[in-house]
Amino acid sequence: HLHLDYSRIANDMTYMNAMKLTVICICTFVTITGFVYMLYMMIFVKKLLYSRRLLILCSWLVKNVSKFYLLNSVCARTSAE
């Protein structure tokens, strides 16, 4: 009976962590999409090729893309086990 309680608690914790990871992935993807749009607007519409803001935007874009990639690769390796 105790084993079933532990199993239920573990399933509940797994579900909560899965929801958290899903929300993080969605938020990161939306952020990346917004950064790509802002990058497009700065380069092609406003013609700001040598702006300091462009460098900052690119660094945040690289940070979020690497976060998204690492999060997905860790989740893929974990689910494959």
mmCIF file of the N, C-alpha and C atoms, coordinates in Angstrom:
data_MODEL
# 
_entry.id   MODEL 
# 
loop_
_atom_site.group_PDB 
_atom_site.id 
_atom_site.type_symbol 
_atom_site.label_atom_id 
_atom_site.label_alt_id 
_atom_site.label_comp_id 
_atom_site.label_asym_id 
_atom_site.label_entity_id 
_atom_site.label_seq_id 
_atom_site.pdbx_PDB_ins_code 
_atom_site.Cartn_x 
_atom_site.Cartn_y 
_atom_site.Cartn_z 
_atom_site.occupancy 
_atom_site.B_iso_or_equiv 
_atom_site.pdbx_formal_charge 
_atom_site.auth_seq_id 
_atom_site.auth_comp_id 
_atom_site.auth_asym_id 
_atom_site.auth_atom_id 
_atom_site.pdbx_PDB_model_num 
ATOM 1   N N  . HIS A 1 1  ? 0.826  -1.191 0.000   1.00 0.00 ? 1  HIS A N  1 
ATOM 2   C CA . HIS A 1 1  ? 0.000  0.000  0.000   1.00 0.00 ? 1  HIS A CA 1 
ATOM 3   C C  . HIS A 1 1  ? 0.875  1.262  0.000   1.00 0.00 ? 1  HIS A C  1 
ATOM 4   N N  . LEU A 1 2  ? 1.977  1.223  0.715   1.00 0.00 ? 2  LEU A N  1 
ATOM 5   C CA . LEU A 1 2  ? 2.881  2.360  0.788   1.00 0.00 ? 2  LEU A CA 1 
ATOM 6   C C  . LEU A 1 2  ? 3.543  2.618  -0.570  1.00 0.00 ? 2  LEU A C  1 
ATOM 7   N N  . HIS A 1 3  ? 3.865  1.531  -1.274  1.00 0.00 ? 3  HIS A N  1 
ATOM 8   C CA . HIS A 1 3  ? 4.480  1.665  -2.594  1.00 0.00 ? 3  HIS A CA 1 
ATOM 9   C C  . HIS A 1 3  ? 3.528  2.369  -3.566  1.00 0.00 ? 3  HIS A C  1 
ATOM 10  N N  . LEU A 1 4  ? 2.249  2.098  -3.493  1.00 0.00 ? 4  LEU A N  1 
ATOM 11  C CA . LEU A 1 4  ? 1.280  2.750  -4.370  1.00 0.00 ? 4  LEU A CA 1 
ATOM 12  C C  . LEU A 1 4  ? 1.178  4.242  -4.074  1.00 0.00 ? 4  LEU A C  1 
ATOM 13  N N  . ASP A 1 5  ? 1.276  4.603  -2.798  1.00 0.00 ? 5  ASP A N  1 
ATOM 14  C CA . ASP A 1 5  ? 1.269  6.027  -2.442  1.00 0.00 ? 5  ASP A CA 1 
ATOM 15  C C  . ASP A 1 5  ? 2.502  6.738  -2.993  1.00 0.00 ? 5  ASP A C  1 
ATOM 16  N N  . TYR A 1 6  ? 3.664  6.114  -2.860  1.00 0.00 ? 6  TYR A N  1 
ATOM 17  C CA . TYR A 1 6  ? 4.892  6.701  -3.412  1.00 0.00 ? 6  TYR A CA 1 
ATOM 18  C C  . TYR A 1 6  ? 4.805  6.815  -4.929  1.00 0.00 ? 6  TYR A C  1 
ATOM 19  N N  . SER A 1 7  ? 4.243  5.820  -5.562  1.00 0.00 ? 7  SER A N  1 
ATOM 20  C CA . SER A 1 7  ? 4.093  5.846  -7.017  1.00 0.00 ? 7  SER A CA 1 
ATOM 21  C C  . SER A 1 7  ? 3.162  6.980  -7.447  1.00 0.00 ? 7  SER A C  1 
ATOM 22  N N  . ARG A 1 8  ? 2.082  7.179  -6.728  1.00 0.00 ? 8  ARG A N  1 
ATOM 23  C CA . ARG A 1 8  ? 1.138  8.252  -7.050  1.00 0.00 ? 8  ARG A CA 1 
ATOM 24  C C  . ARG A 1 8  ? 1.790  9.617  -6.858  1.00 0.00 ? 8  ARG A C  1 
ATOM 25  N N  . ILE A 1 9  ? 2.537  9.778  -5.774  1.00 0.00 ? 9  ILE A N  1 
ATOM 26  C CA . ILE A 1 9  ? 3.228  11.045 -5.514  1.00 0.00 ? 9  ILE A CA 1 
ATOM 27  C C  . ILE A 1 9  ? 4.268  11.313 -6.602  1.00 0.00 ? 9  ILE A C  1 
ATOM 28  N N  . ALA A 1 10 ? 4.999  10.280 -7.009  1.00 0.00 ? 10 ALA A N  1 
ATOM 29  C CA . ALA A 1 10 ? 6.003  10.442 -8.068  1.00 0.00 ? 10 ALA A CA 1 
ATOM 30  C C  . ALA A 1 10 ? 5.341  10.828 -9.389  1.00 0.00 ? 10 ALA A C  1 
ATOM 31  N N  . ASN A 1 11 ? 4.198  10.233 -9.695  1.00 0.00 ? 11 ASN A N  1 
ATOM 32  C CA . ASN A 1 11 ? 3.485  10.591 -10.923 1.00 0.00 ? 11 ASN A CA 1 
ATOM 33  C C  . ASN A 1 11 ? 2.992  12.035 -10.879 1.00 0.00 ? 11 ASN A C  1 
ATOM 34  N N  . ASP A 1 12 ? 2.510  12.469 -9.719  1.00 0.00 ? 12 ASP A N  1 
ATOM 35  C CA . ASP A 1 12 ? 2.065  13.859 -9.577  1.00 0.00 ? 12 ASP A CA 1 
ATOM 36  C C  . ASP A 1 12 ? 3.229  14.830 -9.756  1.00 0.00 ? 12 ASP A C  1 
ATOM 37  N N  . MET A 1 13 ? 4.372  14.509 -9.177  1.00 0.00 ? 13 MET A N  1 
ATOM 38  C CA . MET A 1 13 ? 5.549  15.372 -9.312  1.00 0.00 ? 13 MET A CA 1 
ATOM 39  C C  . MET A 1 13 ? 6.029  15.413 -10.762 1.00 0.00 ? 13 MET A C  1 
ATOM 40  N N  . THR A 1 14 ? 6.001  14.279 -11.436 1.00 0.00 ? 14 THR A N  1 
ATOM 41  C CA . THR A 1 14 ? 6.406  14.233 -12.842 1.00 0.00 ? 14 THR A CA 1 
ATOM 42  C C  . THR A 1 14 ? 5.482  15.089 -13.693 1.00 0.00 ? 14 THR A C  1 
ATOM 43  N N  . TYR A 1 15 ? 4.186  15.025 -13.424 1.00 0.00 ? 15 TYR A N  1 
ATOM 44  C CA . TYR A 1 15 ? 3.219  15.820 -14.177 1.00 0.00 ? 15 TYR A CA 1 
ATOM 45  C C  . TYR A 1 15 ? 3.460  17.313 -13.961 1.00 0.00 ? 15 TYR A C  1 
ATOM 46  N N  . MET A 1 16 ? 3.717  17.719 -12.719 1.00 0.00 ? 16 MET A N  1 
ATOM 47  C CA . MET A 1 16 ? 3.962  19.140 -12.438 1.00 0.00 ? 16 MET A CA 1 
ATOM 48  C C  . MET A 1 16 ? 5.236  19.625 -13.122 1.00 0.00 ? 16 MET A C  1 
ATOM 49  N N  . ASN A 1 17 ? 6.289  18.813 -13.101 1.00 0.00 ? 17 ASN A N  1 
ATOM 50  C CA . ASN A 1 17 ? 7.537  19.211 -13.757 1.00 0.00 ? 17 ASN A CA 1 
ATOM 51  C C  . ASN A 1 17 ? 7.374  19.255 -15.268 1.00 0.00 ? 17 ASN A C  1 
ATOM 52  N N  . ALA A 1 18 ? 6.580  18.340 -15.818 1.00 0.00 ? 18 ALA A N  1 
ATOM 53  C CA . ALA A 1 18 ? 6.339  18.351 -17.261 1.00 0.00 ? 18 ALA A CA 1 
ATOM 54  C C  . ALA A 1 18 ? 5.588  19.613 -17.670 1.00 0.00 ? 18 ALA A C  1 
ATOM 55  N N  . MET A 1 19 ? 4.631  20.023 -16.864 1.00 0.00 ? 19 MET A N  1 
ATOM 56  C CA . MET A 1 19 ? 3.897  21.259 -17.161 1.00 0.00 ? 19 MET A CA 1 
ATOM 57  C C  . MET A 1 19 ? 4.827  22.472 -17.086 1.00 0.00 ? 19 MET A C  1 
ATOM 58  N N  . LYS A 1 20 ? 5.705  22.484 -16.094 1.00 0.00 ? 20 LYS A N  1 
ATOM 59  C CA . LYS A 1 20 ? 6.656  23.589 -15.949 1.00 0.00 ? 20 LYS A CA 1 
ATOM 60  C C  . LYS A 1 20 ? 7.589  23.656 -17.158 1.00 0.00 ? 20 LYS A C  1 
ATOM 61  N N  . LEU A 1 21 ? 8.106  22.513 -17.596 1.00 0.00 ? 21 LEU A N  1 
ATOM 62  C CA . LEU A 1 21 ? 8.996  22.492 -18.752 1.00 0.00 ? 21 LEU A CA 1 
ATOM 63  C C  . LEU A 1 21 ? 8.270  22.917 -20.023 1.00 0.00 ? 21 LEU A C  1 
ATOM 64  N N  . THR A 1 22 ? 7.014  22.523 -20.152 1.00 0.00 ? 22 THR A N  1 
ATOM 65  C CA . THR A 1 22 ? 6.235  22.919 -21.320 1.00 0.00 ? 22 THR A CA 1 
ATOM 66  C C  . THR A 1 22 ? 6.034  24.429 -21.354 1.00 0.00 ? 22 THR A C  1 
ATOM 67  N N  . VAL A 1 23 ? 5.719  25.011 -20.225 1.00 0.00 ? 23 VAL A N  1 
ATOM 68  C CA . VAL A 1 23 ? 5.524  26.465 -20.158 1.00 0.00 ? 23 VAL A CA 1 
ATOM 69  C C  . VAL A 1 23 ? 6.836  27.192 -20.446 1.00 0.00 ? 23 VAL A C  1 
ATOM 70  N N  . ILE A 1 24 ? 7.940  26.689 -19.923 1.00 0.00 ? 24 ILE A N  1 
ATOM 71  C CA . ILE A 1 24 ? 9.246  27.309 -20.182 1.00 0.00 ? 24 ILE A CA 1 
ATOM 72  C C  . ILE A 1 24 ? 9.581  27.247 -21.670 1.00 0.00 ? 24 ILE A C  1 
ATOM 73  N N  . CYS A 1 25 ? 9.324  26.101 -22.308 1.00 0.00 ? 25 CYS A N  1 
ATOM 74  C CA . CYS A 1 25 ? 9.594  25.968 -23.748 1.00 0.00 ? 25 CYS A CA 1 
ATOM 75  C C  . CYS A 1 25 ? 8.735  26.930 -24.561 1.00 0.00 ? 25 CYS A C  1 
ATOM 76  N N  . ILE A 1 26 ? 7.468  27.050 -24.205 1.00 0.00 ? 26 ILE A N  1 
ATOM 77  C CA . ILE A 1 26 ? 6.579  27.955 -24.935 1.00 0.00 ? 26 ILE A CA 1 
ATOM 78  C C  . ILE A 1 26 ? 7.030  29.400 -24.762 1.00 0.00 ? 26 ILE A C  1 
ATOM 79  N N  . CYS A 1 27 ? 7.352  29.790 -23.544 1.00 0.00 ? 27 CYS A N  1 
ATOM 80  C CA . CYS A 1 27 ? 7.802  31.171 -23.290 1.00 0.00 ? 27 CYS A CA 1 
ATOM 81  C C  . CYS A 1 27 ? 9.105  31.481 -24.014 1.00 0.00 ? 27 CYS A C  1 
ATOM 82  N N  . THR A 1 28 ? 10.023 30.537 -24.011 1.00 0.00 ? 28 THR A N  1 
ATOM 83  C CA . THR A 1 28 ? 11.295 30.750 -24.701 1.00 0.00 ? 28 THR A CA 1 
ATOM 84  C C  . THR A 1 28 ? 11.090 30.855 -26.206 1.00 0.00 ? 28 THR A C  1 
ATOM 85  N N  . PHE A 1 29 ? 10.221 30.021 -26.760 1.00 0.00 ? 29 PHE A N  1 
ATOM 86  C CA . PHE A 1 29 ? 9.942  30.080 -28.197 1.00 0.00 ? 29 PHE A CA 1 
ATOM 87  C C  . PHE A 1 29 ? 9.288  31.407 -28.579 1.00 0.00 ? 29 PHE A C  1 
ATOM 88  N N  . VAL A 1 30 ? 8.359  31.880 -27.774 1.00 0.00 ? 30 VAL A N  1 
ATOM 89  C CA . VAL A 1 30 ? 7.714  33.169 -28.048 1.00 0.00 ? 30 VAL A CA 1 
ATOM 90  C C  . VAL A 1 30 ? 8.735  34.301 -27.945 1.00 0.00 ? 30 VAL A C  1 
ATOM 91  N N  . THR A 1 31 ? 9.632  34.227 -26.976 1.00 0.00 ? 31 THR A N  1 
ATOM 92  C CA . THR A 1 31 ? 10.676 35.240 -26.828 1.00 0.00 ? 31 THR A CA 1 
ATOM 93  C C  . THR A 1 31 ? 11.603 35.243 -28.037 1.00 0.00 ? 31 THR A C  1 
ATOM 94  N N  . ILE A 1 32 ? 11.992 34.067 -28.498 1.00 0.00 ? 32 ILE A N  1 
ATOM 95  C CA . ILE A 1 32 ? 12.858 33.969 -29.679 1.00 0.00 ? 32 ILE A CA 1 
ATOM 96  C C  . ILE A 1 32 ? 12.155 34.557 -30.898 1.00 0.00 ? 32 ILE A C  1 
ATOM 97  N N  . THR A 1 33 ? 10.880 34.251 -31.060 1.00 0.00 ? 33 THR A N  1 
ATOM 98  C CA . THR A 1 33 ? 10.120 34.791 -32.186 1.00 0.00 ? 33 THR A CA 1 
ATOM 99  C C  . THR A 1 33 ? 10.064 36.319 -32.123 1.00 0.00 ? 33 THR A C  1 
ATOM 100 N N  . GLY A 1 34 ? 9.857  36.863 -30.938 1.00 0.00 ? 34 GLY A N  1 
ATOM 101 C CA . GLY A 1 34 ? 9.849  38.319 -30.779 1.00 0.00 ? 34 GLY A CA 1 
ATOM 102 C C  . GLY A 1 34 ? 11.199 38.943 -31.079 1.00 0.00 ? 34 GLY A C  1 
ATOM 103 N N  . PHE A 1 35 ? 12.274 38.301 -30.636 1.00 0.00 ? 35 PHE A N  1 
ATOM 104 C CA . PHE A 1 35 ? 13.612 38.823 -30.914 1.00 0.00 ? 35 PHE A CA 1 
ATOM 105 C C  . PHE A 1 35 ? 13.927 38.785 -32.407 1.00 0.00 ? 35 PHE A C  1 
ATOM 106 N N  . VAL A 1 36 ? 13.527 37.718 -33.088 1.00 0.00 ? 36 VAL A N  1 
ATOM 107 C CA . VAL A 1 36 ? 13.767 37.634 -34.535 1.00 0.00 ? 36 VAL A CA 1 
ATOM 108 C C  . VAL A 1 36 ? 12.981 38.726 -35.262 1.00 0.00 ? 36 VAL A C  1 
ATOM 109 N N  . TYR A 1 37 ? 11.754 38.976 -34.825 1.00 0.00 ? 37 TYR A N  1 
ATOM 110 C CA . TYR A 1 37 ? 10.956 40.051 -35.425 1.00 0.00 ? 37 TYR A CA 1 
ATOM 111 C C  . TYR A 1 37 ? 11.618 41.411 -35.186 1.00 0.00 ? 37 TYR A C  1 
ATOM 112 N N  . MET A 1 38 ? 12.077 41.670 -33.959 1.00 0.00 ? 38 MET A N  1 
ATOM 113 C CA . MET A 1 38 ? 12.742 42.941 -33.668 1.00 0.00 ? 38 MET A CA 1 
ATOM 114 C C  . MET A 1 38 ? 14.034 43.075 -34.465 1.00 0.00 ? 38 MET A C  1 
ATOM 115 N N  . LEU A 1 39 ? 14.760 41.976 -34.628 1.00 0.00 ? 39 LEU A N  1 
ATOM 116 C CA . LEU A 1 39 ? 15.982 41.987 -35.426 1.00 0.00 ? 39 LEU A CA 1 
ATOM 117 C C  . LEU A 1 39 ? 15.672 42.324 -36.881 1.00 0.00 ? 39 LEU A C  1 
ATOM 118 N N  . TYR A 1 40 ? 14.623 41.710 -37.409 1.00 0.00 ? 40 TYR A N  1 
ATOM 119 C CA . TYR A 1 40 ? 14.197 42.011 -38.781 1.00 0.00 ? 40 TYR A CA 1 
ATOM 120 C C  . TYR A 1 40 ? 13.825 43.484 -38.927 1.00 0.00 ? 40 TYR A C  1 
ATOM 121 N N  . MET A 1 41 ? 13.063 44.003 -37.976 1.00 0.00 ? 41 MET A N  1 
ATOM 122 C CA . MET A 1 41 ? 12.644 45.404 -38.041 1.00 0.00 ? 41 MET A CA 1 
ATOM 123 C C  . MET A 1 41 ? 13.846 46.346 -37.968 1.00 0.00 ? 41 MET A C  1 
ATOM 124 N N  . MET A 1 42 ? 14.820 46.023 -37.124 1.00 0.00 ? 42 MET A N  1 
ATOM 125 C CA . MET A 1 42 ? 15.983 46.895 -36.985 1.00 0.00 ? 42 MET A CA 1 
ATOM 126 C C  . MET A 1 42 ? 16.853 46.878 -38.233 1.00 0.00 ? 42 MET A C  1 
ATOM 127 N N  . ILE A 1 43 ? 17.031 45.715 -38.838 1.00 0.00 ? 43 ILE A N  1 
ATOM 128 C CA . ILE A 1 43 ? 17.957 45.610 -39.971 1.00 0.00 ? 43 ILE A CA 1 
ATOM 129 C C  . ILE A 1 43 ? 17.307 46.045 -41.279 1.00 0.00 ? 43 ILE A C  1 
ATOM 130 N N  . PHE A 1 44 ? 16.120 45.521 -41.570 1.00 0.00 ? 44 PHE A N  1 
ATOM 131 C CA . PHE A 1 44 ? 15.545 45.732 -42.896 1.00 0.00 ? 44 PHE A CA 1 
ATOM 132 C C  . PHE A 1 44 ? 14.588 46.919 -42.984 1.00 0.00 ? 44 PHE A C  1 
ATOM 133 N N  . VAL A 1 45 ? 13.941 47.278 -41.905 1.00 0.00 ? 45 VAL A N  1 
ATOM 134 C CA . VAL A 1 45 ? 12.988 48.386 -41.970 1.00 0.00 ? 45 VAL A CA 1 
ATOM 135 C C  . VAL A 1 45 ? 13.651 49.695 -41.550 1.00 0.00 ? 45 VAL A C  1 
ATOM 136 N N  . LYS A 1 46 ? 14.317 49.699 -40.399 1.00 0.00 ? 46 LYS A N  1 
ATOM 137 C CA . LYS A 1 46 ? 14.927 50.933 -39.893 1.00 0.00 ? 46 LYS A CA 1 
ATOM 138 C C  . LYS A 1 46 ? 16.362 51.130 -40.372 1.00 0.00 ? 46 LYS A C  1 
ATOM 139 N N  . LYS A 1 47 ? 16.941 50.108 -40.989 1.00 0.00 ? 47 LYS A N  1 
ATOM 140 C CA . LYS A 1 47 ? 18.311 50.167 -41.535 1.00 0.00 ? 47 LYS A CA 1 
ATOM 141 C C  . LYS A 1 47 ? 19.350 50.518 -40.472 1.00 0.00 ? 47 LYS A C  1 
ATOM 142 N N  . LEU A 1 48 ? 19.221 49.927 -39.289 1.00 0.00 ? 48 LEU A N  1 
ATOM 143 C CA . LEU A 1 48 ? 20.168 50.160 -38.198 1.00 0.00 ? 48 LEU A CA 1 
ATOM 144 C C  . LEU A 1 48 ? 21.173 49.004 -38.136 1.00 0.00 ? 48 LEU A C  1 
ATOM 145 N N  . LEU A 1 49 ? 22.138 49.015 -39.038 1.00 0.00 ? 49 LEU A N  1 
ATOM 146 C CA . LEU A 1 49 ? 23.104 47.922 -39.086 1.00 0.00 ? 49 LEU A CA 1 
ATOM 147 C C  . LEU A 1 49 ? 24.206 48.056 -38.047 1.00 0.00 ? 49 LEU A C  1 
ATOM 148 N N  . TYR A 1 50 ? 24.536 49.259 -37.645 1.00 0.00 ? 50 TYR A N  1 
ATOM 149 C CA . TYR A 1 50 ? 25.656 49.467 -36.735 1.00 0.00 ? 50 TYR A CA 1 
ATOM 150 C C  . TYR A 1 50 ? 25.198 50.052 -35.407 1.00 0.00 ? 50 TYR A C  1 
ATOM 151 N N  . SER A 1 51 ? 24.069 49.617 -34.950 1.00 0.00 ? 51 SER A N  1 
ATOM 152 C CA . SER A 1 51 ? 23.523 50.116 -33.694 1.00 0.00 ? 51 SER A CA 1 
ATOM 153 C C  . SER A 1 51 ? 24.007 49.253 -32.529 1.00 0.00 ? 51 SER A C  1 
ATOM 154 N N  . ARG A 1 52 ? 24.160 49.887 -31.385 1.00 0.00 ? 52 ARG A N  1 
ATOM 155 C CA . ARG A 1 52 ? 24.546 49.153 -30.174 1.00 0.00 ? 52 ARG A CA 1 
ATOM 156 C C  . ARG A 1 52 ? 23.412 48.227 -29.736 1.00 0.00 ? 52 ARG A C  1 
ATOM 157 N N  . ARG A 1 53 ? 22.180 48.652 -29.972 1.00 0.00 ? 53 ARG A N  1 
ATOM 158 C CA . ARG A 1 53 ? 21.022 47.828 -29.615 1.00 0.00 ? 53 ARG A CA 1 
ATOM 159 C C  . ARG A 1 53 ? 20.991 46.528 -30.408 1.00 0.00 ? 53 ARG A C  1 
ATOM 160 N N  . LEU A 1 54 ? 21.510 46.565 -31.618 1.00 0.00 ? 54 LEU A N  1 
ATOM 161 C CA . LEU A 1 54 ? 21.556 45.362 -32.446 1.00 0.00 ? 54 LEU A CA 1 
ATOM 162 C C  . LEU A 1 54 ? 22.463 44.308 -31.819 1.00 0.00 ? 54 LEU A C  1 
ATOM 163 N N  . LEU A 1 55 ? 23.592 44.720 -31.287 1.00 0.00 ? 55 LEU A N  1 
ATOM 164 C CA . LEU A 1 55 ? 24.508 43.801 -30.620 1.00 0.00 ? 55 LEU A CA 1 
ATOM 165 C C  . LEU A 1 55 ? 23.873 43.201 -29.369 1.00 0.00 ? 55 LEU A C  1 
ATOM 166 N N  . ILE A 1 56 ? 23.197 44.025 -28.595 1.00 0.00 ? 56 ILE A N  1 
ATOM 167 C CA . ILE A 1 56 ? 22.525 43.538 -27.383 1.00 0.00 ? 56 ILE A CA 1 
ATOM 168 C C  . ILE A 1 56 ? 21.413 42.566 -27.748 1.00 0.00 ? 56 ILE A C  1 
ATOM 169 N N  . LEU A 1 57 ? 20.651 42.899 -28.773 1.00 0.00 ? 57 LEU A N  1 
ATOM 170 C CA . LEU A 1 57 ? 19.561 42.029 -29.216 1.00 0.00 ? 57 LEU A CA 1 
ATOM 171 C C  . LEU A 1 57 ? 20.093 40.686 -29.708 1.00 0.00 ? 57 LEU A C  1 
ATOM 172 N N  . CYS A 1 58 ? 21.197 40.713 -30.446 1.00 0.00 ? 58 CYS A N  1 
ATOM 173 C CA . CYS A 1 58 ? 21.788 39.458 -30.931 1.00 0.00 ? 58 CYS A CA 1 
ATOM 174 C C  . CYS A 1 58 ? 22.310 38.606 -29.780 1.00 0.00 ? 58 CYS A C  1 
ATOM 175 N N  . SER A 1 59 ? 22.879 39.229 -28.769 1.00 0.00 ? 59 SER A N  1 
ATOM 176 C CA . SER A 1 59 ? 23.375 38.443 -27.634 1.00 0.00 ? 59 SER A CA 1 
ATOM 177 C C  . SER A 1 59 ? 22.222 37.801 -26.870 1.00 0.00 ? 59 SER A C  1 
ATOM 178 N N  . TRP A 1 60 ? 21.108 38.515 -26.687 1.00 0.00 ? 60 TRP A N  1 
ATOM 179 C CA . TRP A 1 60 ? 19.939 37.918 -26.034 1.00 0.00 ? 60 TRP A CA 1 
ATOM 180 C C  . TRP A 1 60 ? 19.337 36.813 -26.893 1.00 0.00 ? 60 TRP A C  1 
ATOM 181 N N  . LEU A 1 61 ? 19.369 36.998 -28.201 1.00 0.00 ? 61 LEU A N  1 
ATOM 182 C CA . LEU A 1 61 ? 18.853 35.969 -29.103 1.00 0.00 ? 61 LEU A CA 1 
ATOM 183 C C  . LEU A 1 61 ? 19.682 34.698 -29.009 1.00 0.00 ? 61 LEU A C  1 
ATOM 184 N N  . VAL A 1 62 ? 21.001 34.832 -28.981 1.00 0.00 ? 62 VAL A N  1 
ATOM 185 C CA . VAL A 1 62 ? 21.880 33.666 -28.844 1.00 0.00 ? 62 VAL A CA 1 
ATOM 186 C C  . VAL A 1 62 ? 21.652 32.978 -27.503 1.00 0.00 ? 62 VAL A C  1 
ATOM 187 N N  . LYS A 1 63 ? 21.486 33.740 -26.446 1.00 0.00 ? 63 LYS A N  1 
ATOM 188 C CA . LYS A 1 63 ? 21.232 33.167 -25.124 1.00 0.00 ? 63 LYS A CA 1 
ATOM 189 C C  . LYS A 1 63 ? 19.943 32.354 -25.116 1.00 0.00 ? 63 LYS A C  1 
ATOM 190 N N  . ASN A 1 64 ? 18.876 32.901 -25.681 1.00 0.00 ? 64 ASN A N  1 
ATOM 191 C CA . ASN A 1 64 ? 17.594 32.202 -25.667 1.00 0.00 ? 64 ASN A CA 1 
ATOM 192 C C  . ASN A 1 64 ? 17.565 31.005 -26.611 1.00 0.00 ? 64 ASN A C  1 
ATOM 193 N N  . VAL A 1 65 ? 18.231 31.098 -27.745 1.00 0.00 ? 65 VAL A N  1 
ATOM 194 C CA . VAL A 1 65 ? 18.300 29.951 -28.655 1.00 0.00 ? 65 VAL A CA 1 
ATOM 195 C C  . VAL A 1 65 ? 19.082 28.818 -28.010 1.00 0.00 ? 65 VAL A C  1 
ATOM 196 N N  . SER A 1 66 ? 20.185 29.140 -27.341 1.00 0.00 ? 66 SER A N  1 
ATOM 197 C CA . SER A 1 66 ? 20.954 28.087 -26.670 1.00 0.00 ? 66 SER A CA 1 
ATOM 198 C C  . SER A 1 66 ? 20.162 27.486 -25.511 1.00 0.00 ? 66 SER A C  1 
ATOM 199 N N  . LYS A 1 67 ? 19.411 28.301 -24.782 1.00 0.00 ? 67 LYS A N  1 
ATOM 200 C CA . LYS A 1 67 ? 18.556 27.788 -23.703 1.00 0.00 ? 67 LYS A CA 1 
ATOM 201 C C  . LYS A 1 67 ? 17.503 26.839 -24.260 1.00 0.00 ? 67 LYS A C  1 
ATOM 202 N N  . PHE A 1 68 ? 16.873 27.223 -25.351 1.00 0.00 ? 68 PHE A N  1 
ATOM 203 C CA . PHE A 1 68 ? 15.842 26.391 -25.979 1.00 0.00 ? 68 PHE A CA 1 
ATOM 204 C C  . PHE A 1 68 ? 16.435 25.077 -26.478 1.00 0.00 ? 68 PHE A C  1 
ATOM 205 N N  . TYR A 1 69 ? 17.605 25.151 -27.110 1.00 0.00 ? 69 TYR A N  1 
ATOM 206 C CA . TYR A 1 69 ? 18.249 23.943 -27.626 1.00 0.00 ? 69 TYR A CA 1 
ATOM 207 C C  . TYR A 1 69 ? 18.668 23.009 -26.489 1.00 0.00 ? 69 TYR A C  1 
ATOM 208 N N  . LEU A 1 70 ? 19.297 23.548 -25.460 1.00 0.00 ? 70 LEU A N  1 
ATOM 209 C CA . LEU A 1 70 ? 19.743 22.711 -24.340 1.00 0.00 ? 70 LEU A CA 1 
ATOM 210 C C  . LEU A 1 70 ? 18.569 22.097 -23.592 1.00 0.00 ? 70 LEU A C  1 
ATOM 211 N N  . LEU A 1 71 ? 17.522 22.854 -23.397 1.00 0.00 ? 71 LEU A N  1 
ATOM 212 C CA . LEU A 1 71 ? 16.337 22.332 -22.718 1.00 0.00 ? 71 LEU A CA 1 
ATOM 213 C C  . LEU A 1 71 ? 15.715 21.190 -23.510 1.00 0.00 ? 71 LEU A C  1 
ATOM 214 N N  . ASN A 1 72 ? 15.604 21.363 -24.814 1.00 0.00 ? 72 ASN A N  1 
ATOM 215 C CA . ASN A 1 72 ? 15.029 20.301 -25.637 1.00 0.00 ? 72 ASN A CA 1 
ATOM 216 C C  . ASN A 1 72 ? 15.935 19.080 -25.718 1.00 0.00 ? 72 ASN A C  1 
ATOM 217 N N  . SER A 1 73 ? 17.242 19.278 -25.773 1.00 0.00 ? 73 SER A N  1 
ATOM 218 C CA . SER A 1 73 ? 18.139 18.125 -25.850 1.00 0.00 ? 73 SER A CA 1 
ATOM 219 C C  . SER A 1 73 ? 18.154 17.344 -24.542 1.00 0.00 ? 73 SER A C  1 
ATOM 220 N N  . VAL A 1 74 ? 18.111 18.038 -23.407 1.00 0.00 ? 74 VAL A N  1 
ATOM 221 C CA . VAL A 1 74 ? 18.057 17.351 -22.111 1.00 0.00 ? 74 VAL A CA 1 
ATOM 222 C C  . VAL A 1 74 ? 16.753 16.578 -21.978 1.00 0.00 ? 74 VAL A C  1 
ATOM 223 N N  . CYS A 1 75 ? 15.647 17.188 -22.381 1.00 0.00 ? 75 CYS A N  1 
ATOM 224 C CA . CYS A 1 75 ? 14.354 16.492 -22.307 1.00 0.00 ? 75 CYS A CA 1 
ATOM 225 C C  . CYS A 1 75 ? 14.321 15.286 -23.238 1.00 0.00 ? 75 CYS A C  1 
ATOM 226 N N  . ALA A 1 76 ? 14.913 15.404 -24.408 1.00 0.00 ? 76 ALA A N  1 
ATOM 227 C CA . ALA A 1 76 ? 14.929 14.279 -25.341 1.00 0.00 ? 76 ALA A CA 1 
ATOM 228 C C  . ALA A 1 76 ? 15.773 13.129 -24.802 1.00 0.00 ? 76 ALA A C  1 
ATOM 229 N N  . ARG A 1 77 ? 16.927 13.451 -24.218 1.00 0.00 ? 77 ARG A N  1 
ATOM 230 C CA . ARG A 1 77 ? 17.757 12.392 -23.640 1.00 0.00 ? 77 ARG A CA 1 
ATOM 231 C C  . ARG A 1 77 ? 17.082 11.738 -22.447 1.00 0.00 ? 77 ARG A C  1 
ATOM 232 N N  . THR A 1 78 ? 16.396 12.526 -21.639 1.00 0.00 ? 78 THR A N  1 
ATOM 233 C CA . THR A 1 78 ? 15.724 11.984 -20.460 1.00 0.00 ? 78 THR A CA 1 
ATOM 234 C C  . THR A 1 78 ? 14.560 11.092 -20.852 1.00 0.00 ? 78 THR A C  1 
ATOM 235 N N  . SER A 1 79 ? 13.790 11.505 -21.836 1.00 0.00 ? 79 SER A N  1 
ATOM 236 C CA . SER A 1 79 ? 12.645 10.692 -22.241 1.00 0.00 ? 79 SER A CA 1 
ATOM 237 C C  . SER A 1 79 ? 13.080 9.442  -22.993 1.00 0.00 ? 79 SER A C  1 
ATOM 238 N N  . ALA A 1 80 ? 14.283 9.446  -23.569 1.00 0.00 ? 80 ALA A N  1 
ATOM 239 C CA . ALA A 1 80 ? 14.774 8.262  -24.270 1.00 0.00 ? 80 ALA A CA 1 
ATOM 240 C C  . ALA A 1 80 ? 15.254 7.184  -23.304 1.00 0.00 ? 80 ALA A C  1 
ATOM 241 N N  . GLU A 1 81 ? 15.535 7.559  -22.066 1.00 0.00 ? 81 GLU A N  1 
ATOM 242 C CA . GLU A 1 81 ? 16.033 6.581  -21.090 1.00 0.00 ? 81 GLU A CA 1 
ATOM 243 C C  . GLU A 1 81 ? 14.934 5.730  -20.533 1.00 0.00 ? 81 GLU A C  1 
# 
